[in-house]
């Protein structure tokens, strides 16, 4: 999907919910055609120079010079402005920019947290409580103070089943009446049922806040929160940026928030950031090369080679092992799932065993057999290896814990070898054979025929789908490919309305596997359930010693890999292309455009006046 999440400051680094890539990180793309930078009279998008050829900077009273515009090409439009209900990376990036979040975070092998709206915090002696002291000078865009009441209300919404927040797993170990408890206007305390890894605990208390005075009103239907104007049209900012305009399926414009009351160091140096929606990869690339957009994610390796040769003004950045692609096998029957109601497995009391298994992928042995049919090494060679330099931008995946998490990733798992003959023999033993000579396997009179859905606008994934289709055809499985608009694709995953899906994740930068694998997690799209996995998650999450938890996480990865709810494909060292005029451009494993308030352009490099 989902290239979850994401998305990372403290938010993007959250255990949060994984980010769906296919968003999978979803790439952001740009429209073909002329760049319309203006949001108001006089905004022509022409280079920002005077008749004499000199750039003209603009100043903000009491703040830094603000000049130039960053245009980001994005594959999909934003969808949800409230982090509580968001699912895609672009939503998370906008939330990071417009919210002064409880904490900021950095990553170097492991997460570290720094104060932001939370000025300081202390753990209790037993490690089961965190007292958070809040800044007193932060206000919402409408002038109302951001307070402890907003903090508590945010978590009340996250905990409400009617909201159906993907962040619900972050609250699993919190004491219900103290998540958090308001001590005074600027102090809250989170109480936990047990102590666990402190980095994860801090991430769990770091959800970006929502304004209680806007949302906690009589008659508000929390089940309709996604349709509220503050989520779907006009978000209320507390951070350094605000949403200035939003043209659906065209562009979203951020401008500095003139009502921002936080530290001056957070005041943006740019005049504007535009997220320009360009669904087609080829068009995004054309816009990048022409200079109409400044930043493009998920650049294909072959195109990176060409950009390096032909466009010295463009810098190519490698992000590290954050995004992965994988094939999701739906273990339950989609029609039966729908018959029990939308998101039946997320309803309390409905267990996976109560839904009919998928006639193909409900069988663990079939999933294991199919793992040997997929040529992952070819996928990496064809899609993620430079034909010019030989540089490799991919590595095989064995689970959803990123290899960048030192010690937590299990490096000792033996992958299923690519062996189509073995797949055929295993399936034959399970009753799958070509009994009518039509070239396709069948069982009980039904062929091994299914559709794999994926999202549009992702060229790498489109190419991978064709290779996977050929691999499966070679063993007698008839797989069709259906490409869907990204938000439609997300919804199909969310409602479990698919048999197979080529998707991905922008993995969390801490170990919190419940988001992927807990039976009732919204992001457990395959409806996978293994009691041993549940036990390992519960035990690992309750272990405060990171070193002691590592063997549990290693066993977890081995158990899930053995069950193959996903056909794990590869991790990607994603390539981001950015115009070289931008300074302090934070592009790393956390985010392809992190800390946008720091980005700047030297006075002699400014391109856009308006």
N, C-alpha and C positions, 0 to 999 in steps of 0.2 A: 504494500500500500503504500507502499506506503512507505514512502520514504520520509510515522511516527515518527515525530516526531521527531519533536523533536523535539532543529531548533535546539548556541547555548550560553548563556549566562547562567545564573543559577537556575533559570528556568530551563534553558536548553540542556543543562547538564542534569536535569532532574531525572530521577528514576522514572520519574514521571511516567509517563506512559511512553512507550516506545513511540517513535515517530514513524509514521507510515511513509515509506518512500514510494512514490509512484505518484504518487507523491513520492516514494521510498525514500526518501529523501526527497521528495519531489523536486524536480528541477524547475527553476523559474525561467520562463521563456519570454520572448518579446515579439510584438506584432511587426509584420512586415509593413513597410511604408514609412512615411515621414514621421519624425519624432515630434509629438506635440507636448512640449514641456509646460506650456502656460496653464496656469490655473487663475485666470483673471485677465484683465486688459493688459496689453503690452507684452505678453509672454509669448514670444515668437519662436523660441528654441534656437535662435541664431547664436553664434559664438559670442561670448561676452567680452567684447572689445569696443573701445571708443574709435572714433574716426582715425585717431593717431595710431591705433593698433594696440593700445594699452588696456589690460584687464581693468575692470571697474569693480572693486570689492564693495560689499555692503557691511555695515556694522550694526550690531545689536547693542542698545544702551546697557552698559555695565557688563557686557559679555564680549566674546571674541569676535573677530571679523568672520562673517558668514558669507561664503562665496561658493559658486558652482553647484551643480546638480549631479547626483549619482543616479544613473538609470540602470535598473536591474531587470534583466530578462527573466521572466518566470513562465513555467509551463502551464500553470493554472492560476485562477483567481483565488484570492483569499475567500474564506467561507465564514469562519467564526472569529470574532474579535475577543471573546472571553476565553481565556486560557482553560477555564474549567471544562469547557465542552469542545475545545478545538482538537483537531486530529492531524493537521498537516504542518509541515515545516514552515511554510510561509506565514501561517497564522501565528506560530510561535515567535517568529522573527519580529512580527509587528507588535505582538504583546510585549516582547522584550524592550522594544524601542519606546513604546507609549506608557509603560508602567515603571514606576520606581519600585522595584521588587524588594521583598524582604531581604534577599541576599544575592550577591553576585558570586560567581564561582570561576575557578580556573582548573585546568586539567593538565597534569603531567604524570602520566602513569596512574594517577588517582586524583579524585576531586579534592579541592580545597575551597573553603567558603570564606567570603569577605563580607563585611557589613555593607548594607545599603539602607533600606528603610529600617531594618533591624540594626540599631546602633551597636548593640552588644547582646550576648546571651550567655547563660551559665547552665551547666548540667548539675543536677542534684548529685549528692554523694553516691546514691545507688544507681545513677545513670538512667532513671526512669522518668525524669521530668526535665524539661528545658524551659527556663524563664527567659523571655525575650523582652528587651527594653527597646522601645521604638523612638525614632526621631519625632520631634514635635513640630517640625517646620514644613512638612510635606502636605500639599493640598491637591485636591482634584482640580481639574480644569475649570470647574464652575465655582471655585473658591472655597468649597467645603473641605475641612481638614480630613486627611487620611488618618484613621484612628484604630484603636484596638477593636472597636465594634465592627469595622470593616473586615478586620482579620478574622474574627469569630464568624461573621456572617458568610464569608467566603467558604470556610470549612463546613458550615451548616449546609450550604448548597451542595458542596462536593459529596456530603454524606447522605443527601436526600435521594432515595431511589428514583423519585419522579424526575430528577434532573438527568439521570443516566450519565453521570460524568465519567469519562475515561480515567480520571484521577482517583477514583474510589479506592483502588488498591493501596494508595499512599496512606490511607486512614486506617488500614486493617488492624494495626497494633495500638491505636490510640484509644484511651479511655473515652467512651461516648460523651460524657458530660464535661469533658475537659480537653476538647480538641478545637480551639484552646479554651481555657478559662480566663475571662477578663479580670485582671487585678485592678487596673485603673485605666484611664484614657490612653495611656502610653505604655502599658505593660500587659503581657499575656503570659500564660503558662500552659504548656502542653504536657499532659500526663500520659504515659504509655503503660500498657499492660506488662511489658517487660523491656529491659534494655537490649539494644542490638547495636549493630555497627553505627558509630556516631556520625560518620559521613552520610550514611543513608538516612539516619534520623533527621539531620539538618536539611537534607534535600526534601524530606517529607513535610517539613514545616515551611517550605519555601514557595508555596503556590502563589503566583501573582494575584493581587487582591482585586475585589470588585467593590463598587460603591454601594453600601447598604442603603443610603438615603435615596437612591434611585430605584433599587430593585426590591427593597423590603417594604412593599406598599400593600394595602388591603386589596384583595382580589387578584393579586398576581398569581398566575398559574405557573408553577415552577416547571411543570412538564413542557411548557411552551417557551422556556427560557431561550432556546436557540432562535426563536422568532422575535425576541425583544429587540427594539431599535438599538439598544446599546451593544448588542451582539451582532446584529445583521446590517447595521447602517451607520450609526454614529457613536463609536466608543468614546468613553470619557477618560481622558489621559491624566496620569499623575506623574509621568516621566518626562524626559527631555524632548520627546517628539509627540506630535498630535496628528491624527488623520485629518488632512485638509480637504481631501475630496476622494470619492470612490466611484468610478464609472465601472459598473459590473462588466466583467469579462473583457475589460480594456486596460484599465490602469488604476492603481491606488497610489495616492500621493501623501507622503509625510512631510511636514514642515516643523521647524522648531516650535515648541510649545511656549508661547509668550508668558503663560501663567505658571511656568515651572518654578518651584520654590526651593529646589534642592541645591546641592553644591555647584558652584560656578564651573567646576571642572567637567561637569556633565552637560554643559550647554553646547549644543552642536556647532561644529565649524562649517558645515555645509548649509546651503540655503534650502535644499530640498532633496528628498529621495523618492524616486518613482519606481514602483513595481509595475512593469509593463508586461501584460499577458500576451504571450506568443505561443500557442499550443504546439506548433510544428517545429521540430528540432532544426530543420534546414533553414527555416526563416529566422530563427534565433541566431544561428551562425552567420547568416548574411548580415543581419543587423549589427552583430558584434564586429565583423570585419569592416563594415562601412562606417563604424563609429557612432551609429545611432543608439546603441546601448553600450554601457560601460562594463557590465559584469554578466557572465553567463556561467551557470553551474553545469556539472556533469558533462563536460566537454569530452567527446569521444577521443580515444588515444590517437587514432589516425588524423583527426582534425587538429589535435594539439601539436602533432609533428608539423603540420602545414602552417599553423599559426606561428610556431617558433621560427620557421624559415622565412615567412612572408610578412610578419607583423611585429617588428621589434618594439613597437609602442605598447604591445599587450604582454602582460606578465602572466605566467602560468604557475599556479599554486597547487601543491598537493596537500590534501586535508588529513590523510591518515585513515585508519581502518574504522570508519564510522558507519558507512552504508553497506548493506548486503542485499543481494537478490536471492530469492528462494521460490520454490514451487510449493504452494499450500495445497494439501490434500484435505478436502472436507470429509471428516470422518462420520458425519451424520447425514441422513437423507434430507435434502433441502426442502422438499415438498412437505415432509412430515414436520420439520422444524417450523415452516411457515404456518402449518395447520394449528400448531400449538400457540401461535401468536408471535408477533415481531420480537426478535431477540429472546426467544423462549428460554434459552439456556442462561440468560441473565436474570430470569425471574426467580426469586426465592422459592425453593422447594422443587424446582424442575432440574433433574439430574440428567447428565448425558445418556445414561443407560435407559432413560425413559423415552428417548427419541430413537427412531429406527436408524440403524447404521446405514451409511452410504453403501450401495450394492457393490462398489469396487473398492473404495478407499477406507471403508469401515473395517477392512481386514488388514491387520498389522502385517501379516506375512506377504500380502500383495504389495504393500508400501515398501517393505524391505526388498522385495524382488525388483521393483521398479528403480530402486536406488542404483542398481548395477547397470541399468539401461541408459543412464544419462552420462554423457562424456563431459565431465566438468573441466578436465584439462583442456579440451578443445575449446570450450567456452572462454576460458581464460586466455588461451593462445590467440583466438580469433578476435576477441572483443576487448581484451585488457592488456595487450602486449604491443609495444611499438615495433613496427616493421622497419623503422629507421635506426633507432638506437638499441633496440632489444630490451628496453626498460619494461619491467612488468608492473602493472598497476592492479593486480588482483592476487588473491590467495584463496584456496579452498576453504569453505565454511563448514563447521561441524556443529554449530549451535548459534544462539542469539547473544552470547556474551562476547563482546568485542575482544580481539587479540590485544588491543591497546591497554586493557585492564591487567596490569601486571600481576601475575600469579593466579588470577581467577580463571583465566581461559585454560581449558584442558588441551595441552599440546600433544597429548599421548594417545588420543583417539585414532584408531585405525579406520580410515575411510573405506567404504565399499568400493572395490575396484570396478572399473568400467569393463563389464563382461556380459554382453548381450546374450550369449549362448547360455550363461548361467541363469539369466533372467527368464529365458524361455523354459528352461528345465524346471525352475522353481514354480513358475506359473502353471506349468503342466501338472505338477504334483498337487496343485491347489484346485485343479479342475478346469483351468483355462486352456483351451486348445481350439484350433481351427477345424471345427467338425464338419463344416459345409464347403470348404475349399474356396472361400471368397477372399482369403488372405488376411482375415481379421480373427483374433482370438474371440471365443465366446464361451459362455458358461450358462447352463440351464436355459439355453435358447436365446440368450441376450448377448450382444457383442460387447467387447471392451471398447466402447465408444463414448466419448465425453468431450466437453468443451472446456478449454482453459481460457479464462478471462485475463486481460491485462489492461493497462492504461495507455491511452494515446500520448503522443508527444515525447516518448522515451525511446530513442533510436536503439540504444543498447538492448533494451528489453525486447524490442520488436525483432531484432536479429537473434537474440537468445531464444525467443519463442520458435523461430523457424528451425533452429538447430535441435531444440527439444522435440519438436514435432517429428523431425526426421529420425531422431534416436528412437522414439516410441513406435513409429511406423515400422522400423526394422525388426521389432519384436512382436508386431501384430496388433498394436494398440492404435485405434483410430482417434486421434486427438485433433479437434478443430480449434482454431484460434479466434477469439472475439475481442476486439479492442474497444474500450469504452472511454468516454470522457472521464477525466480524473475524478471529479466529485461523484459521478454516477458509479464509478468503479469502487470508490470508498464505501458507498452506501450498499452495494452488493456484498461486499465483504462483511460489513457491519451486520447485515441482515442474514448472513450465512446463505445467501442466494447464489450458490455456485457449486461446481464439483471440484474444479482445480483452478488455481489462480497463480499467475506469475507476478510476484509482488516483491516487497522488500521492506527493510526497516532502517531507520536511522537510530542505531542502538543507544540506549541510555549509557551514560558514562559512570555508572556504578552498578553493582549487582543487585537487581531487584526483579527476579524472573517471574514474579506473580503476575505482572502486567501481561506477559505473553501466555502463561500456562495455567494460571488459576482457573478452575472450572467455570466460574461466573464472571471472569474478566471480559469486558467488551472487546478487548483486543485478542482474545483467544478465538480467532476466526475459524480455526479448524475444529473447534469443539473437542479438542484433545483432552483426555483425562486419564491419569495414571495415579493411583493412590500413593505410590512410592514417591512420585514427583511432588505431590502435595505435602508429604511428610518432609521431604528434603527442603522444600521452600520454607516450611514453617520452622524447621530446626535451624536452617542457615540464617534466616532473617532474625531469629532470636539470639544468635550468637554474636556478642559484642566484640569478640576478638577476631579480627580479619584473618589472621593466620590460621586459626582453628576452623574458620568457616570455609577455607579454600578446599579441603578434601570433600566437603559436602557439595560445593559447586561443581567440582570435577565429576563426582558421581552423578549429579543432576544432568550434566551435559551428556555423559555416556548413556544414561537411561533414556533420555529424549532422543538421542541419535539412534539408538537401537530400535526405538519405536517408529521413527521416521514419520511424524505428523507433517513434517516438511521434507521435501527433497532439497537439502541444503546445497546451495550452489557455490557462491563466492562472496568474499569481502572485497570491496573496492577502495583503492586509494584515489578518491575522487579528484579530478582536475577541475579547478576553477580558473577561468580567464578573467582578468580585470585590467582595465586601462591603467597604464603606469603613472598617470598624473596624480593618482590618489596616494596620499601619504597616511601612515598609521592605519593602514587597511588591515583589520583583524580578520584573517581568513585562516581557520584552523579546524581541528577536529570538533570543536564546539559548535561552530557555525560558519557558513560561507560568507556571512556579512555580520560579524559580531561587533558590539560596541560601536554602533554607527555614529554616536556622538563624538568619537575620537577621529573619525575619518576627516581628512582635510585635503586641500589643494593649494599649492604655492601660488602666490599672486601672479607669477609669470606663466602659470600653466592653466589658468582658468579658461574653461571652454564656453560656459553658458552664463550670461548675465542674469537672465530671468529664470 
